[in-house]
Amino acid sequence: AQVPFYSTVTTTHLTDTTTLTPEYWYTNLRNTVQYHTTIQNLLHHGHTLYLETSPHPILTLPTQETLDHHTTPATTHPTLHRTHPTLTHFHTNLATLHTHG
């Protein structure tokens, strides 16, 4: 895959996404995910722009809090928000992302 996939189950970069089997997703649902550690690993590997593509940006704040504790400049942005469901809001968020590279 061209887009890196970092697992919150293993906290590592998965180069072979065919390992994302039903057993993997079962483990993901049944065990505590390591979100904070995974974000730290992403930062360590040079990933500095985070986009939350969910109907409500529940992970944007914890992601930004993790980023704020590092010296590497990084940012996170939502795409959607349940209290602002308009296409204009979505486009505004995409424009913000574009201006951040």
DSSP file with accessible surface (Angstrom, degrees, kcal/mol):
  #  RESIDUE AA STRUCTURE BP1 BP2  ACC     N-H-->O    O-->H-N    N-H-->O    O-->H-N    TCO  KAPPA ALPHA  PHI   PSI    X-CA   Y-CA   Z-CA
    1    1 A A              0   0  109      0, 0.0     4,-0.1     0, 0.0     0, 0.0   0.000 360.0 360.0 360.0 146.3    0.0    0.0    0.0
    2    2 A Q        +     0   0  197      2,-0.1     0, 0.0     1,-0.1     0, 0.0   0.745 360.0  70.1 -82.7 -25.7    1.2    3.5   -0.7
    3    3 A V  S    S-     0   0  117      1,-0.0    -1,-0.1     2,-0.0     0, 0.0  -0.841  93.0-119.9 -94.2 121.4   -0.5    5.0    2.4
    4    4 A P        -     0   0   59      0, 0.0     2,-0.5     0, 0.0    11,-0.1  -0.322  22.3-151.7 -61.2 140.0    1.3    3.8    5.6
    5    5 A F  E     -A   14   0A  63      9,-0.6     9,-3.5    -4,-0.1     2,-0.5  -0.968   9.6-169.5-116.9 114.3   -0.9    1.8    8.0
    6    6 A Y  E     -A   13   0A  30     -2,-0.5     2,-0.4     7,-0.3     7,-0.2  -0.926  17.2-137.7-105.4 126.5    0.0    2.0   11.6
    7    7 A S     >  -     0   0    1      5,-2.7     4,-1.9    -2,-0.5     5,-0.2  -0.664  11.8-158.7 -87.1 131.5   -1.8   -0.4   13.9
    8    8 A T  T  4 S+     0   0   34     -2,-0.4    26,-3.4     2,-0.2    -1,-0.1   0.522  96.9  57.9 -82.6  -3.4   -3.2    0.7   17.3
    9    9 A V  T  4 S+     0   0   39     24,-0.2    -1,-0.2     3,-0.1    23,-0.0   0.885 124.7  17.3 -85.9 -45.9   -3.1   -3.0   18.2
   10   10 A T  T  4 S-     0   0   61      2,-0.2    -2,-0.2    23,-0.0     3,-0.1   0.585  93.4-135.7-101.1 -12.8    0.6   -3.5   17.6
   11   11 A T     <  +     0   0   29     -4,-1.9     2,-0.3     1,-0.2    -3,-0.2   0.590  69.8 107.2  64.6  16.6    1.6    0.2   17.6
   12   12 A T  S    S-     0   0   66     -5,-0.2    -5,-2.7    29,-0.0     2,-0.5  -0.745  81.3 -93.2-121.1 167.3    3.8   -0.5   14.5
   13   13 A H  E     -A    6   0A  78     -2,-0.3     2,-0.7    -7,-0.2    -7,-0.3  -0.668  36.4-148.3 -77.4 122.0    3.7    0.2   10.8
   14   14 A L  E     -A    5   0A  29     -9,-3.5    -9,-0.6    -2,-0.5     3,-0.2  -0.861  17.5-179.1 -95.3 115.8    2.1   -2.7    9.0
   15   15 A T  S    S+     0   0  115     -2,-0.7     2,-0.6     1,-0.2    -1,-0.1   0.696  76.1  54.3 -86.3 -18.6    3.7   -3.1    5.5
   16   16 A D    >   -     0   0   78      1,-0.1     3,-1.6   -11,-0.1    -1,-0.2  -0.870  62.1-177.5-118.6  96.6    1.4   -6.0    4.6
   17   17 A T  G >  S+     0   0   56     -2,-0.6     3,-1.6     1,-0.3    -1,-0.1   0.554  72.3  83.5 -75.1  -2.7   -2.2   -5.1    5.1
   18   18 A T  G 3  S+     0   0  109      1,-0.3    -1,-0.3    -3,-0.1    -2,-0.0   0.648  77.7  71.7 -70.9 -10.5   -3.3   -8.6    4.1
   19   19 A T  G <   +     0   0   64     -3,-1.6     2,-2.3     1,-0.2    -1,-0.3   0.503  67.5  99.9 -79.2  -3.2   -2.7   -9.4    7.8
   20   20 A L    <   +     0   0   39     -3,-1.6    -1,-0.2     4,-0.1    -3,-0.1  -0.425  58.6 156.6 -81.6  67.4   -5.8   -7.4    8.7
   21   21 A T     >  -     0   0   51     -2,-2.3     4,-2.1     1,-0.1     3,-0.4  -0.281  63.0 -93.5 -85.4 172.5   -7.8  -10.5    9.0
   22   22 A P  H  > S+     0   0  103      0, 0.0     4,-2.4     0, 0.0     5,-0.2   0.884 128.3  56.5 -55.4 -34.4  -10.9  -11.1   11.0
   23   23 A E  H  > S+     0   0  127      2,-0.2     4,-2.5     1,-0.2     5,-0.2   0.894 104.5  51.8 -65.0 -39.1   -8.7  -12.2   13.9
   24   24 A Y  H  > S+     0   0   27     -3,-0.4     4,-2.3     2,-0.2    -1,-0.2   0.943 112.1  45.1 -60.4 -48.3   -6.8   -8.9   13.8
   25   25 A W  H  X S+     0   0  109     -4,-2.1     4,-2.0     2,-0.2    -2,-0.2   0.853 110.3  54.8 -69.0 -31.2  -10.1   -6.9   14.0
   26   26 A Y  H  X S+     0   0  146     -4,-2.4     4,-2.3    -5,-0.2    -1,-0.2   0.946 109.7  47.2 -62.7 -46.4  -11.3   -9.2   16.8
   27   27 A T  H  X S+     0   0   50     -4,-2.5     4,-1.9     1,-0.2    -2,-0.2   0.905 109.5  55.0 -60.4 -40.2   -8.2   -8.5   18.7
   28   28 A N  H  < S+     0   0   35     -4,-2.3    -1,-0.2     1,-0.2    -2,-0.2   0.884 113.4  40.8 -60.9 -38.9   -8.7   -4.8   18.0
   29   29 A L  H  < S+     0   0  142     -4,-2.0    -1,-0.2     1,-0.2    -2,-0.2   0.803 118.5  45.0 -80.5 -29.6  -12.2   -4.9   19.5
   30   30 A R  H  < S+     0   0  168     -4,-2.3     2,-0.3    -5,-0.2    -2,-0.2   0.654 109.4  54.7 -91.8 -18.0  -11.4   -7.1   22.5
   31   31 A N  S  < S-     0   0   99     -4,-1.9     2,-0.3    -5,-0.2     0, 0.0  -0.768  93.2 -89.8-117.2 163.4   -8.2   -5.5   23.7
   32   32 A T        -     0   0  117     -2,-0.3     2,-0.2     1,-0.1    -2,-0.1  -0.529  44.0-133.4 -69.4 127.4   -7.1   -2.0   24.7
   33   33 A V        -     0   0   60     -2,-0.3     2,-0.7    -5,-0.1     3,-0.2  -0.540   5.6-134.1 -81.0 154.8   -5.8   -0.1   21.7
   34   34 A Q     >  +     0   0   83    -26,-3.4     4,-2.2    -2,-0.2     5,-0.2  -0.542  44.2 152.9-107.8  63.2   -2.5    1.8   22.1
   35   35 A Y  H  >  +     0   0   61     -2,-0.7     4,-2.5     2,-0.2     5,-0.2   0.934  69.7  48.7 -63.1 -49.5   -3.6    5.0   20.4
   36   36 A H  H  > S+     0   0   91      1,-0.2     4,-2.3    -3,-0.2    -1,-0.2   0.931 113.9  46.5 -58.1 -47.9   -1.2    7.4   22.2
   37   37 A T  H  > S+     0   0   50      1,-0.2     4,-2.3     2,-0.2    -1,-0.2   0.889 111.2  52.7 -64.3 -37.9    1.8    5.1   21.6
   38   38 A T  H  X S+     0   0    4     -4,-2.2     4,-2.4     2,-0.2    -2,-0.2   0.925 108.4  49.3 -65.5 -42.4    0.8    4.7   17.9
   39   39 A I  H  X S+     0   0    5     -4,-2.5     4,-2.5     1,-0.2    -2,-0.2   0.920 110.2  52.1 -62.5 -40.7    0.6    8.5   17.5
   40   40 A Q  H  X S+     0   0   65     -4,-2.3     4,-2.4    -5,-0.2    -2,-0.2   0.917 109.6  49.4 -61.2 -41.3    4.0    8.9   19.1
   41   41 A N  H  X S+     0   0   46     -4,-2.3     4,-1.6     2,-0.2    -2,-0.2   0.893 108.8  52.5 -65.0 -39.6    5.4    6.3   16.6
   42   42 A L  H  <>S+     0   0   25     -4,-2.4     5,-2.6     2,-0.2     3,-0.2   0.935 110.4  48.1 -60.5 -45.1    3.8    8.2   13.7
   43   43 A L  H ><5S+     0   0    9     -4,-2.5     3,-2.0     1,-0.2    -2,-0.2   0.921 108.1  54.8 -60.0 -44.4    5.5   11.4   14.9
   44   44 A H  H 3<5S+     0   0  150     -4,-2.4    -1,-0.2     1,-0.3    -2,-0.2   0.829 107.7  50.7 -59.7 -30.8    8.8    9.5   15.2
   45   45 A H  T 3<5S-     0   0  107     -4,-1.6    -1,-0.3    -3,-0.2    -2,-0.2   0.235 126.8 -97.7 -95.0  12.8    8.5    8.4   11.6
   46   46 A G  T < 5S+     0   0   54     -3,-2.0     2,-0.7     1,-0.3    -3,-0.2   0.563  73.9 142.4  91.6   9.8    7.8   11.9   10.3
   47   47 A H      < +     0   0   61     -5,-2.6    -1,-0.3    -6,-0.2    -2,-0.1  -0.750  11.3 158.7 -88.2 118.6    4.1   12.0   10.0
   48   48 A T        +     0   0   58     -2,-0.7    27,-2.4     1,-0.1     2,-0.5   0.418  48.7  70.3-124.2  -0.9    2.9   15.4   11.1
   49   49 A L  E     -b   75   0B  68     25,-0.2     2,-0.4    52,-0.1    27,-0.2  -0.980  58.4-171.3-124.8 123.3   -0.6   16.0    9.6
   50   50 A Y  E     -b   76   0B  25     25,-2.4    27,-2.4    -2,-0.5     2,-0.5  -0.947   4.2-167.3-120.1 131.8   -3.5   14.0   10.9
   51   51 A L  E     -b   77   0B  84     -2,-0.4     2,-0.7    25,-0.2    -2,-0.0  -0.971  10.2-151.2-120.5 122.5   -7.0   13.9    9.4
   52   52 A E  E     -b   78   0B  20     25,-2.8    27,-1.2    -2,-0.5     2,-0.7  -0.858  10.8-173.7 -96.2 116.9  -10.0   12.5   11.3
   53   53 A T        +     0   0  105     -2,-0.7    -1,-0.1    25,-0.2    -2,-0.0  -0.603  41.0 113.8-110.1  68.8  -12.5   11.1    8.8
   54   54 A S  S    S-     0   0   29     -2,-0.7    26,-0.5    26,-0.2    25,-0.3  -0.892  79.1-106.3-132.1 164.0  -15.4   10.2   11.1
   55   55 A P  S    S+     0   0  104      0, 0.0    27,-0.2     0, 0.0    -1,-0.0   0.715 112.5  23.0 -64.9 -18.9  -18.9   11.5   11.5
   56   56 A H  S    S-     0   0   50     25,-0.2     2,-2.7    26,-0.1     3,-0.3  -0.948  85.7-123.4-148.8 126.8  -17.9   13.2   14.7
   57   57 A P     >  +     0   0   22      0, 0.0     4,-0.5     0, 0.0     3,-0.3  -0.307  51.6 147.2 -74.9  70.1  -14.3   14.1   15.6
   58   58 A I  T  4 S+     0   0  128     -2,-2.7     3,-0.1     1,-0.2    -6,-0.0   0.791  72.9  44.7 -76.0 -25.1  -13.9   12.2   18.8
   59   59 A L  T  > S+     0   0   73     -3,-0.3     4,-2.1     1,-0.1     5,-0.2   0.548  89.5  85.2 -97.5  -6.3  -10.2   11.5   18.4
   60   60 A T  H  > S+     0   0   23     -3,-0.3     4,-2.6     2,-0.2     5,-0.2   0.938  91.2  47.4 -61.1 -46.0   -9.1   14.9   17.2
   61   61 A L  H  X S+     0   0  114     -4,-0.5     4,-2.6     2,-0.2     5,-0.2   0.956 113.6  45.0 -65.2 -50.2   -8.6   16.3   20.7
   62   62 A P  H  > S+     0   0   44      0, 0.0     4,-1.9     0, 0.0    -1,-0.2   0.882 113.7  52.2 -63.6 -31.0   -6.6   13.4   22.1
   63   63 A T  H  X S+     0   0    3     -4,-2.1     4,-2.5     2,-0.2    -2,-0.2   0.954 110.8  46.3 -65.2 -47.8   -4.5   13.3   19.0
   64   64 A Q  H  X S+     0   0   44     -4,-2.6     4,-2.5     1,-0.2    -1,-0.2   0.887 109.3  55.1 -63.5 -37.0   -3.7   17.0   19.4
   65   65 A E  H  X S+     0   0   99     -4,-2.6     4,-0.6     2,-0.2    -1,-0.2   0.902 109.5  47.3 -63.2 -38.5   -3.0   16.6   23.1
   66   66 A T  H >< S+     0   0    9     -4,-1.9     3,-1.1    -5,-0.2    -2,-0.2   0.930 112.5  49.4 -65.7 -43.9   -0.4   13.9   22.2
   67   67 A L  H >< S+     0   0    4     -4,-2.5     3,-1.7     1,-0.2    -2,-0.2   0.871 103.3  61.2 -63.0 -36.4    1.1   16.2   19.5
   68   68 A D  H 3< S+     0   0  107     -4,-2.5    -1,-0.2     1,-0.3    -2,-0.2   0.696  96.2  61.0 -66.1 -18.5    1.3   19.1   21.9
   69   69 A H  T << S+     0   0  153     -3,-1.1     2,-0.3    -4,-0.6    -1,-0.3   0.267  97.5  73.4 -92.4  12.0    3.7   17.1   24.1
   70   70 A H  S <  S-     0   0   65     -3,-1.7     4,-0.1     2,-0.2   -30,-0.0  -0.904  76.1-134.9-124.6 154.8    6.3   16.8   21.4
   71   71 A T  S    S+     0   0  145     -2,-0.3    -1,-0.1     2,-0.1    -3,-0.0   0.666  79.0 100.3 -81.3 -15.4    8.7   19.3   19.9
   72   72 A T  S    S-     0   0   56      1,-0.1     2,-0.3    -5,-0.1    -2,-0.2  -0.567  82.7-119.5 -71.0 123.8    7.8   18.2   16.3
   73   73 A P        +     0   0  116      0, 0.0     2,-0.3     0, 0.0    -2,-0.1  -0.494  52.5 150.7 -65.5 126.2    5.4   20.6   14.8
   74   74 A A        -     0   0   24     -2,-0.3     2,-0.3    -4,-0.1   -25,-0.2  -0.980  24.5-164.0-153.4 160.1    2.2   18.7   13.9
   75   75 A T  E     -b   49   0B  33    -27,-2.4   -25,-2.4    -2,-0.3     2,-0.3  -0.976   6.8-151.6-147.1 158.8   -1.5   19.3   13.6
   76   76 A T  E     -b   50   0B  11     -2,-0.3   -25,-0.2   -27,-0.2    -2,-0.0  -0.969  12.8-174.0-133.0 147.8   -4.8   17.4   13.4
   77   77 A H  E     -b   51   0B  24    -27,-2.4   -25,-2.8    -2,-0.3     2,-0.1  -0.998  17.4-133.9-141.6 144.2   -8.0   18.3   11.7
   78   78 A P  E     -b   52   0B  28      0, 0.0   -25,-0.2     0, 0.0     3,-0.1  -0.465   4.1-160.4 -86.3 165.9  -11.5   16.9   11.5
   79   79 A T  S    S+     0   0    6    -27,-1.2     2,-0.3     1,-0.3    14,-0.2   0.677  73.7  25.4-109.6 -37.2  -13.5   16.5    8.3
   80   80 A L        -     0   0   72    -26,-0.5     2,-0.3   -28,-0.4    -1,-0.3  -0.831  55.9-170.4-126.4 162.2  -17.0   16.2    9.6
   81   81 A H    >   -     0   0   48      3,-0.4     3,-1.8    -2,-0.3   -25,-0.2  -0.933  24.9-137.3-153.9 131.0  -18.9   17.3   12.7
   82   82 A R  T 3  S+     0   0  176     -2,-0.3   -26,-0.1     1,-0.3    -1,-0.1   0.770 107.2  50.9 -64.1 -23.8  -22.4   16.2   13.7
   83   83 A T  T 3  S+     0   0   88      1,-0.2    -1,-0.3    -3,-0.1   -27,-0.1   0.538 117.2  40.7 -88.5  -6.7  -23.4   19.7   14.7
   84   84 A H    <   +     0   0   97     -3,-1.8    -3,-0.4     1,-0.1    -1,-0.2  -0.578  68.8 159.3-133.7  70.5  -22.1   21.1   11.4
   85   85 A P        +     0   0  111      0, 0.0     2,-0.1     0, 0.0    -3,-0.1   0.331  33.3 118.8 -82.7  13.8  -23.3   18.6    8.8
   86   86 A T  S  > S-     0   0   81      1,-0.1     4,-1.7    -5,-0.1     5,-0.1  -0.378  70.9-127.1 -83.3 156.1  -23.1   20.9    5.8
   87   87 A L  H  > S+     0   0  115      1,-0.2     4,-2.8     2,-0.2     5,-0.2   0.848 110.6  62.1 -65.2 -31.7  -21.0   20.4    2.8
   88   88 A T  H  > S+     0   0  102      2,-0.2     4,-2.5     1,-0.2    -1,-0.2   0.919 102.7  49.1 -61.5 -43.1  -19.6   24.0    3.3
   89   89 A H  H  > S+     0   0   45      2,-0.2     4,-2.3     1,-0.2    -1,-0.2   0.926 111.1  50.0 -62.5 -43.0  -18.2   22.9    6.7
   90   90 A F  H  X S+     0   0   60     -4,-1.7     4,-2.2     1,-0.2    -2,-0.2   0.936 111.5  47.9 -60.6 -46.7  -16.6   19.9    5.1
   91   91 A H  H  X S+     0   0  103     -4,-2.8     4,-2.6     1,-0.2    -1,-0.2   0.879 109.0  54.2 -63.6 -37.8  -15.1   22.1    2.3
   92   92 A T  H  X S+     0   0   75     -4,-2.5     4,-2.3     2,-0.2    -1,-0.2   0.922 108.8  48.8 -62.2 -43.2  -13.8   24.6    4.9
   93   93 A N  H  X S+     0   0   19     -4,-2.3     4,-2.2   -14,-0.2    -2,-0.2   0.905 111.2  49.6 -63.8 -40.8  -12.0   21.8    6.8
   94   94 A L  H  X S+     0   0   66     -4,-2.2     4,-2.5     2,-0.2    -2,-0.2   0.903 109.4  51.9 -65.3 -38.6  -10.5   20.5    3.6
   95   95 A A  H  X S+     0   0   54     -4,-2.6     4,-2.1     2,-0.2    -2,-0.2   0.912 108.3  51.7 -64.0 -39.7   -9.3   24.0    2.7
   96   96 A T  H  X S+     0   0   47     -4,-2.3     4,-0.9     1,-0.2    -2,-0.2   0.927 110.2  49.1 -61.1 -44.6   -7.7   24.3    6.1
   97   97 A L  H >< S+     0   0   17     -4,-2.2     3,-1.0     1,-0.2    -2,-0.2   0.920 108.2  54.3 -59.9 -43.0   -5.9   21.0    5.5
   98   98 A H  H >< S+     0   0  152     -4,-2.5     3,-1.6     1,-0.3    -1,-0.2   0.898 104.6  53.3 -60.5 -40.1   -4.7   22.2    2.2
   99   99 A T  H 3< S+     0   0  108     -4,-2.1    -1,-0.3     1,-0.3    -2,-0.2   0.695 105.5  55.7 -70.9 -16.6   -3.2   25.3    3.7
  100  100 A H  T <<        0   0  105     -3,-1.0    -1,-0.3    -4,-0.9    -2,-0.2   0.255 360.0 360.0 -95.4   7.9   -1.2   23.1    6.1
  101  101 A G    <         0   0   89     -3,-1.6    -3,-0.2    -4,-0.1    -2,-0.1   0.609 360.0 360.0  99.8 360.0    0.3   21.1    3.3
